[in-house]
Amino acid sequence: MCLVFMCDEDERIVGQQQAPGACPYCGGVIKAMDVESQWRLCFLPLYYKTKRKYYCTLCSRRLILQY
């Protein structure tokens, strides 16, 4: 008997907009990207979350917001 579990993470870009400020590394424009992520186990959705990611358009670095 053999059991195979198939896990999958699906990320989809919902929207993009310009964020205030400049990149601390190169001074480029910062974009805010809304991403929906969904984890599945055997095609059944287990986890669903919407995140906002920031990145620079010139140097393509992902920026992390610190509080």
Secondary structure, DSSP 8 states (H G I E B T S, - for coil): ------EEEEEEEEEEEEEEEE-TTT--EEEEEEEEEEEEETTEEEEEEEEEEEEETTT--EE----
